Amino acid sequence: TNKSYKWDPSIYGDRIVWTDSRNEKWGIYMYDLSTKKETQIPTNNGADYEWPSDPTIYDDKIVWEYMFEEYSQIYMYDLSTSEETQISTGGRAYYPAIYDNRIVWEDDRDGNYKYDIYMYDISTKKETQITTSGSAKNPAIYGNRIVYADDRSGNDDIYMYDLSTGKETQITSSPGAQTCPAIYGNRIVWEDDGGEDDGNTNHGIYMYDISTKQKMKISAKESAYNPAIYGDKIVWQYDDGDEKSDIY
């Protein structure tokens, strides 16, 4: 309820985390629904020139993107040990996601604006490069599966990498841009942003079932963005074109 800008919420169990600009400084905050207690997460001593953002939480671990003056890195805070750890070591790392002991993110390792997906295993302390296309972004992870958008063919499509088999699968091959993937169990959801032929018109939210290999449209309306999925429920943002948006 603090009168400051807040964004990028994430939830796991009874804990909600977000980015907060109170006191004229960016920080990561957490609210515990069971104890009704708010906590500021220690982030690298809170130096003035650093901006933590995009937090996400799984169990006792919070990961976020640290924006510095010219680059960014992925960090993790363990609530059980009160320890902060730098996860990425490259040049520009963005959009972290976590599941169990695995953290994934988008990384411009050489500073040449070619992005690939990397993964860090907390239990083994091993980093693995998942893609080599130089055009992968927006990763999400569930179990052994990592999904991401990739425009290696000239259009953004959704791909999936299975850690148990080491196999990459192209999920979509539609004209235009398929972006913002999310995954839960056997279901992958994403937004279809259209292509040049239709004026880059958003076509809504789609889903692919890995077990049945069936693709279907989820949203009844177009201008639907930023899907998330948990269990049998999918949520997304719908823009009505009048500078207003709602959640469906």
N, C-alpha and C positions, 0 to 999 in steps of 0.2 A: 504493500500500500504506500510505499515511499514515493514522493512526487518526483520521479525521475524517469528517463526513458528505459524501457525494458524490452527485450526481444529474445528470440531463439530459445523458447522453452523446450525442455525434454523431461520425460517422466519414466521412472522405474519403481515399481512397488509404491511405497508411501513417500518417495522423495522426488521433488521437482527442482530442476536447476534452470537457470537462465542467465543472460548477460544483462548487466545493470550499470547505468552511468551515474549513479548517485555520487555526490561529493565531487563532481566534475572529473571523475576518473572511472574508467571501465573496470568492471570486476565480475566475478562469477559468484552467484548467490544460490543457496539451497534452502528449500522449505520442507520440513518433515511433517506430513499430515498427521502422523500418529502422536507426535509430541507437540505439534503446533509451534515449532521453533524454527526461526530463520537463522541461517549461518552464512557468513561470507567465507568463501573458500580461499585459502592462501594461494596466491598465484605469483610465484617468482619474486616475492618481496614487494610486489606492487610498484615496480619502478615506473616513473612518470612517462617514459617513452614506449611503454608496452601496452598493447590492447588485447586482452583475452576476449574471445567470442566463440560462437557456435558450440556451446557445451552440449554434451550428451552423456547420459549416465546408464550404467549397467551394474547392478548389485552395489558393491562398495566403491566402484571406480568411476571417476568422472574424467572425461577427456575433452580437450578444447583446442582451438587454434589460437596461437599467440601471434599477433601481428606486431612486428617490429617496424622500424623506419623504412627498411628496404626489402624485408623478407618476412616469412612466417614459419613457425614450427608447430608441431603437435606435442602437447604436454598431457600428463595424466596425474591425477591426485587420488590417492588411496585413502578412503575414509577410515579404514580399519587400522592403518599404520600412521596416518597423518604425514605421509611422504609424497612429495612431488617428484615426478620423473620426466625428463625430456625423452620423447619417443622417436621423433624423426630427426634426421641429421643432415638433410639435403638443403636445397636453396629456398624453395617455396612450397610449403605443405598446407593443404586446405581440406575442409569438409571432413572431419574425422567421424567415424562410426565405430561402435564397439559391440561385440557379442561375446560373452563369456571371457576368455583370456585373449581374444584376438581384436586388434585395432586395425582398421583400414583407413586410408586417406588418399587424396589426390596430390601428386607430387611433381613439381617441375624441378627435377633433381639437378640439372646442369644450368639452370637459369636461362634456357633458350626457348621458353614458352612451349615446350613439348611435355605434356602431362601424362603420367602413368599412375596406376594404382599400386600402392605398396601395402604390406601387412606386417604388423609386429605381433609376435606371440609373447605375451607377458610371462608365461610359465617357462619358456625356453630362452627368452631374451634374444630371439632370432628375428631378423628382418628379412622379408621376402618380397621381391618384385613380382607382381602378379601379371601386369600387362607390359608389352613392349611396343605398342603402336604409336605412342607419343601423342595420343589424342583421346585418352580415357578420362572420365571425370564423374563426380557425384556418386561415390560408391556407397553401397549399403550391404550389410552382412547379416545372415541368419544361419546358424549352424555351420556347415561346411561350404555354404554357398555365398559367393560375393556377386552382386549385380552392379552394373555401372552403365553409363552412356558413353558411346564412342563414335566419333565421326570419321573413322578411317576410310570409309567408302564415299565420303563426300556429304553424307547425311548422318545426323545423330541416330543411332540405333541402340537398343538395349542388348547387352551381352551378360552372360553368366559364367563364372568360373567356379568349378567344383574342386575344392581342396582335397577331397578324398580320392578323386580320380586324376587330378591335374589336367582336366579337360575344360576348354572354353567352348561355350555354345552361343551362337547368335540367336537371340529371342525374337527380334523384329527385323523386318526388311522393308519397311514402309517408306514411301516418299516423304520428305520433310523430316522434322526433328522429333525424336522420341526421347524425353528427358525426365529427370527427377525420379529415378526408380526407387522403389521400396520393396522389401520382401518379408514375408512371414510364412513359415512352413513351405508348402509347395506353390505358393501364390506370389507372383510378381506384379506390381502395379506401377504405372507411369502415366505421364501426361503426354498427349500428342499435340505438338505445337504447329503442325502443318508444314507446308513448304512454299517455295516461291510461286508455284503454279496457282495456288489459291490465296495468295497474299499473306502467307504465313498465319493463317487463321487457326486458332486453337480448336481442336476437334474433341477435347474432353479427356476423361480418364479411362484407361484400358487396363485389363488384367490378363495374365497368362497363367494357366495352371500347368505346372511342370508334370504332374502325374498323368493328366489326361491329354496334354499337349494342345489344349484348346485356348483360343484367344477370344475375349469378349469385351464389348464396350460396357463400362460401368455407369458413367454419368449420363443423365438424360439430356443435359444441356451442354453447349460448348462453353468456352471461356472458363474451363476448370483447371485448377493448378495444384501443385504441391500435395500429392496424395500421401497418406500414411495408412498402414494396415496393421491390425492386431486381431488374431483369431478370425472370426467371420465378418469383421466390420472394417470398412474402408472409410476414411474421412478425407475431405479435400476442400480447397477454397474455390468458391464460385464468384467471378467478377461480373456484375450486372451491366458494366459499361457506363455507369454513371458515377464513377469514382467511389463506388461502394462495393463491398464484398461480404459474403457470408460463408459459413461453414456448413457443409452437407455431409 
